[in-house]
C-alpha cells in the first residue's frame, strides 16, 4: 500500500451518521462546522473537504478556459494582462 494511504473505520449509527475519524479529519483539514462532499464512483466513495474540492473544480475549469483562449504559459497570461491594461 502507498505510504500516503491508510485505512480507518467508523461505525454507522441508526440514523446513518458516522463520525469521521480524527486522523482522516486532520489529513483533510476538516474542523468543526466545515462541510464535506461525498463523491460516489461506482462502489467507491471519496470524502473530501468541500471548500478544497470547490477550488480544485474551479482551477480545472479555469485551465480549460485558458487553453481555449490560447493561454499556454505564464508569459501568455502576462502578455494578455499587459494588452488589456494598454487598452484602458
C-alpha positions as CSV (number, residue, x, y, z in Angstrom):
1,X,0.0,0.0,0.0
2,X,1.2,3.6,-0.8
3,X,2.8,5.4,2.1
4,X,0.2,8.1,1.8
5,X,-2.7,5.6,2.1
6,X,-4.2,4.4,5.3
7,X,-7.4,2.7,6.3
8,X,-9.6,3.8,9.2
9,X,-13.0,2.6,10.2
10,X,-16.1,4.1,11.7
11,X,-19.5,2.7,12.8
12,X,-22.7,3.8,11.1
13,X,-25.3,4.7,13.7
14,X,-29.1,4.1,13.5
15,X,-29.7,7.4,11.6
16,X,-26.9,6.9,9.1
17,X,-24.5,9.2,11.0
18,X,-20.8,8.4,11.0
19,X,-18.0,10.2,13.0
20,X,-15.1,10.9,10.7
21,X,-12.0,9.6,12.5
22,X,-9.6,12.2,13.8
23,X,-6.7,11.1,11.6
24,X,-8.9,11.5,8.5
25,X,-10.2,14.9,9.6
26,X,-6.6,16.0,10.1
27,X,-5.5,14.8,6.6
28,X,-8.5,16.6,5.0
29,X,-8.1,19.7,7.1
30,X,-11.6,19.4,8.4
31,X,-12.7,21.1,11.6
32,X,-16.0,21.6,13.4
33,X,-18.5,23.3,11.2
34,X,-16.8,22.5,7.9
35,X,-18.6,20.8,5.1
36,X,-17.6,17.6,3.3
37,X,-18.6,16.3,-0.1
38,X,-19.2,12.7,-0.9
39,X,-18.0,11.7,-4.4
40,X,-19.5,8.4,-5.4
41,X,-18.0,6.5,-8.3
42,X,-19.5,3.0,-8.8
43,X,-19.0,1.3,-5.5
44,X,-16.4,3.7,-4.1
45,X,-16.9,6.8,-2.1
46,X,-14.4,9.6,-1.6
47,X,-14.9,12.1,1.2
48,X,-13.3,15.5,0.6
49,X,-13.2,18.9,2.2
50,X,-15.9,20.8,0.3
51,X,-14.0,24.1,0.1
52,X,-10.9,22.4,-1.2
53,X,-12.9,20.4,-3.7
54,X,-14.7,23.5,-5.0
55,X,-11.3,25.2,-5.5
56,X,-9.9,22.2,-7.4
57,X,-13.0,22.2,-9.7
58,X,-12.7,25.9,-10.3
59,X,-9.0,25.6,-11.2
60,X,-9.7,22.8,-13.6
61,X,-12.4,24.9,-15.3
62,X,-10.1,27.9,-15.5
63,X,-7.4,25.7,-17.0
64,X,-9.8,24.6,-19.8
65,X,-10.9,28.2,-20.4
66,X,-7.2,29.3,-20.5
67,X,-6.4,26.6,-23.1
68,X,-9.4,27.6,-25.2
69,X,-8.2,31.3,-25.1
70,X,-4.7,30.2,-26.2
71,X,-3.1,30.9,-22.9
72,X,-0.5,28.1,-22.6
73,X,2.1,29.7,-20.3
74,X,2.5,32.4,-17.7
75,X,4.1,34.6,-20.4
76,X,0.9,34.3,-22.4
77,X,-1.1,35.4,-19.4
78,X,1.2,38.4,-18.7
79,X,1.0,39.4,-22.3
80,X,-2.8,39.4,-22.2
81,X,-2.8,41.4,-18.9
82,X,-0.5,44.0,-20.5
83,X,-2.6,44.2,-23.6
84,X,-5.8,44.7,-21.6
85,X,-4.1,47.4,-19.4
86,X,-2.9,49.2,-22.5
87,X,-6.5,49.3,-23.8
88,X,-7.7,51.2,-20.8
